[in-house]
Amino acid sequence: ISEGWSTHENLPNGWLYFDDPKKITKKFVTSDFHYMKNIKLTVKHLSLHFSESELGIFLVAFSLKSETSLSDVEWLHNDAIPYPWRAAQIKGKGSSNGIIIISPDGQVFSSFKIVHEFIEKAGEISLDDLEKFSTFLANEKNQGRLVKSFDNRNIVKDAADRKVIEKTIKTEKNREFEVPQQKVLE
């Protein structure tokens, strides 16, 4: 503790952390002396070995925006979420909600587009499972408003020059929106 390590009320019992000003990061040590050099590795450890409640407490204290409280975090459970991924809805002030997605390696995402690209690049999940996950997340985040699917079937491609053509999609409320030029997903 004399070297700058300290306890924190939002860490599991017996854990220590060190706020390293030189590297702009926090380091953590578990009660059984498992060392984690950053928040990402700590999120991974908590996600695999601790409850959603303890993970949520950590995320609120060390990773999410300061105005977020534990009561704003609602963990999502659905077969569309591939194990060991985790997802939570973050209730915002007013009518705004967000979603956080936690990868197996501890990365915390707040964008489906980035999650989709990350999963697609890793190639560890089938395209069908990726589509189910993406659709589930879009439905949870938007709760019936614009449903944005990552399935190639929802994107019309011009085969000659591989450009994406604008396409109208419908929401669950059956309103139409024009989708602007989108990145071709392959």
TITI-845261 format. One record per residue (C-alpha): residue in one letter; x, y, z. Coordinates in nm, 4 decimals, always signed. Layout:
a;X;Y;Z
...
This chain:
i;+0.0000;+0.0000;+0.0000
s;+0.2941;+0.2323;+0.0603
e;+0.3782;+0.2183;-0.3132
g;+0.0508;+0.3816;-0.4155
w;-0.1738;+0.0749;-0.4139
s;-0.5066;+0.1261;-0.2405
t;-0.8411;-0.0333;-0.1787
h;-1.1608;+0.0917;-0.3398
e;-1.5187;+0.0473;-0.2238
n;-1.6225;-0.0689;-0.5732
l;-1.3687;-0.3506;-0.5965
p;-1.4246;-0.7029;-0.4675
n;-1.3112;-0.7633;-0.1114
g;-0.9313;-0.7807;-0.0771
w;-0.8548;-0.6250;-0.4177
l;-0.6151;-0.3345;-0.4660
y;-0.5683;-0.0866;-0.7466
f;-0.2978;+0.1518;-0.8575
d;-0.3794;+0.4635;-1.0589
d;-0.0644;+0.5014;-1.2700
p;-0.0394;+0.8691;-1.3726
k;+0.2606;+0.7988;-1.5970
k;+0.0666;+0.5570;-1.8188
i;-0.2854;+0.6973;-1.7689
t;-0.4134;+0.3575;-1.6654
k;-0.5197;+0.1664;-1.3598
k;-0.3684;-0.1607;-1.2461
f;-0.5429;-0.4154;-1.0259
v;-0.4484;-0.7029;-0.7954
t;-0.7007;-0.9607;-0.6747
s;-0.7177;-1.0935;-0.3204
d;-0.5207;-1.4000;-0.4373
f;-0.2526;-1.1738;-0.5949
h;-0.3553;-1.2116;-0.9592
y;-0.2117;-0.9000;-1.1313
m;-0.4016;-0.7235;-1.4104
k;-0.2212;-0.4418;-1.5858
n;-0.5286;-0.2596;-1.7177
i;-0.9068;-0.2251;-1.7080
k;-0.9567;-0.4552;-2.0081
l;-0.7867;-0.7509;-1.8379
t;-0.9771;-0.6758;-1.5186
v;-1.3104;-0.6737;-1.7015
k;-1.2181;-1.0083;-1.8588
h;-1.1341;-1.1550;-1.5170
l;-1.4518;-1.0216;-1.3563
s;-1.6655;-1.1357;-1.6492
l;-1.5358;-1.4913;-1.6212
h;-1.5135;-1.5285;-1.2422
f;-1.7593;-1.2883;-1.0780
s;-2.1291;-1.2063;-1.0823
e;-2.2939;-0.9567;-1.3159
s;-2.3546;-0.7366;-1.0140
e;-1.9834;-0.7232;-0.9251
l;-1.8929;-0.6660;-1.2907
g;-2.1496;-0.3852;-1.3101
i;-2.0161;-0.2200;-0.9953
f;-1.6643;-0.2259;-1.1430
l;-1.7774;-0.0890;-1.4812
v;-1.9688;+0.1968;-1.3181
a;-1.6682;+0.2907;-1.1039
f;-1.3869;+0.2483;-1.3560
s;-1.5156;+0.2321;-1.7124
l;-1.8514;+0.4010;-1.7792
k;-1.9432;+0.7691;-1.7816
s;-1.9444;+0.9266;-1.4381
e;-2.3198;+0.9981;-1.4380
t;-2.3988;+0.6255;-1.4784
s;-2.5073;+0.4410;-1.1644
l;-2.5438;+0.0694;-1.0988
s;-2.9227;+0.1026;-1.1160
d;-2.8801;+0.2227;-1.4785
v;-2.7198;-0.1104;-1.5809
e;-2.9593;-0.3869;-1.6854
w;-2.7898;-0.7105;-1.7953
l;-2.9441;-0.8711;-2.1021
h;-3.0046;-1.2447;-2.1252
n;-3.0915;-1.4111;-2.4528
d;-2.9778;-1.7106;-2.6549
a;-2.8706;-1.4638;-2.9258
i;-2.5808;-1.3461;-2.7050
p;-2.2911;-1.5843;-2.7797
y;-2.1104;-1.7200;-2.4747
p;-1.8958;-1.5735;-2.3151
w;-2.0023;-1.2354;-2.4538
r;-2.2124;-1.0153;-2.2254
a;-2.4463;-0.7294;-2.2989
a;-2.6200;-0.4718;-2.0832
q;-2.8591;-0.1913;-2.1485
i;-2.7569;+0.1392;-1.9923
k;-3.0539;+0.3546;-1.9077
g;-2.9780;+0.7154;-1.9788
k;-3.1335;+1.0331;-1.8581
g;-3.4638;+1.1117;-2.0266
s;-3.5397;+0.8758;-2.3127
s;-3.1859;+0.7918;-2.4217
n;-3.0580;+0.4394;-2.3679
g;-2.7351;+0.2766;-2.4669
i;-2.5916;-0.0692;-2.4818
i;-2.2553;-0.1979;-2.3711
i;-2.1172;-0.5215;-2.5052
i;-1.8304;-0.7044;-2.3371
s;-1.6091;-0.9289;-2.5484
p;-1.4483;-1.2468;-2.4148
d;-1.1141;-1.0633;-2.3916
g;-1.2589;-0.7835;-2.1745
q;-1.3143;-0.5092;-2.4282
v;-1.6162;-0.2908;-2.3567
f;-1.7982;-0.1694;-2.6681
s;-2.0844;+0.0760;-2.7032
s;-2.1338;+0.0458;-3.0799
f;-2.2852;-0.2493;-3.2675
k;-2.0948;-0.1513;-3.5785
i;-1.7612;-0.1888;-3.4012
v;-1.8754;-0.5121;-3.2329
h;-1.9875;-0.6493;-3.5680
e;-1.6547;-0.5641;-3.7314
f;-1.4643;-0.7096;-3.4348
i;-1.6601;-1.0377;-3.4445
e;-1.6465;-1.0626;-3.8217
k;-1.2702;-1.0069;-3.8220
a;-1.2142;-1.2679;-3.5485
g;-1.4240;-1.5211;-3.7400
e;-1.5129;-1.7121;-3.4234
i;-1.8911;-1.6829;-3.4618
s;-2.0967;-1.8078;-3.7568
l;-2.2634;-1.5468;-3.9782
d;-2.6068;-1.6719;-3.8681
d;-2.5163;-1.6306;-3.4999
l;-2.3642;-1.2900;-3.5731
e;-2.6877;-1.1843;-3.7454
k;-2.8966;-1.3043;-3.4486
f;-2.6704;-1.1180;-3.2048
s;-2.6731;-0.7968;-3.4102
t;-3.0501;-0.8040;-3.4554
f;-3.1049;-0.8709;-3.0855
l;-2.8777;-0.5803;-2.9865
a;-3.0439;-0.3446;-3.2325
n;-3.3883;-0.4392;-3.1055
e;-3.2834;-0.3953;-2.7422
k;-3.1185;-0.0605;-2.7999
n;-3.3881;+0.0867;-3.0165
q;-3.6897;-0.0889;-2.8639
g;-3.8896;-0.0953;-3.1845
r;-3.7540;+0.2125;-3.3552
l;-3.5157;+0.1913;-3.6508
v;-3.3954;-0.1664;-3.6686
k;-3.0559;-0.1828;-3.8321
s;-2.9526;-0.5284;-3.9393
f;-2.6023;-0.6324;-4.0313
d;-2.7187;-0.9131;-4.2566
n;-2.5971;-0.8876;-4.6159
r;-2.9528;-0.9678;-4.7278
n;-3.0571;-0.6174;-4.6170
i;-2.7948;-0.4509;-4.8353
v;-2.8362;-0.4429;-5.2111
k;-2.5033;-0.4486;-5.3957
d;-2.4322;-0.3296;-5.7474
a;-2.2266;-0.6235;-5.8755
a;-2.0551;-0.4194;-6.1479
d;-1.8645;-0.1841;-5.9225
r;-1.9464;-0.3226;-5.5737
k;-2.1205;-0.0037;-5.4626
v;-2.3981;-0.0170;-5.2112
i;-2.7333;+0.1062;-5.3382
e;-2.9682;+0.2890;-5.1037
k;-3.2463;+0.0664;-4.9754
t;-3.5578;+0.1368;-4.7732
i;-3.5978;-0.0619;-4.4552
k;-3.8984;-0.0789;-4.2261
t;-3.9159;-0.0535;-3.8520
e;-4.1332;-0.2639;-3.6276
k;-4.3831;+0.0233;-3.6328
n;-4.3914;-0.0119;-4.0142
r;-4.2497;+0.3327;-4.0896
e;-3.9954;+0.3635;-4.3683
f;-3.6533;+0.5256;-4.3489
e;-3.4006;+0.5755;-4.6261
v;-3.0721;+0.4134;-4.5412
p;-2.7735;+0.6244;-4.6517
q;-2.4767;+0.4739;-4.8334
q;-2.3401;+0.1966;-4.6124
k;-2.0200;+0.0033;-4.5970
v;-2.0328;-0.3257;-4.7862
l;-2.0194;-0.6120;-4.5404
e;-1.8513;-0.9213;-4.6761
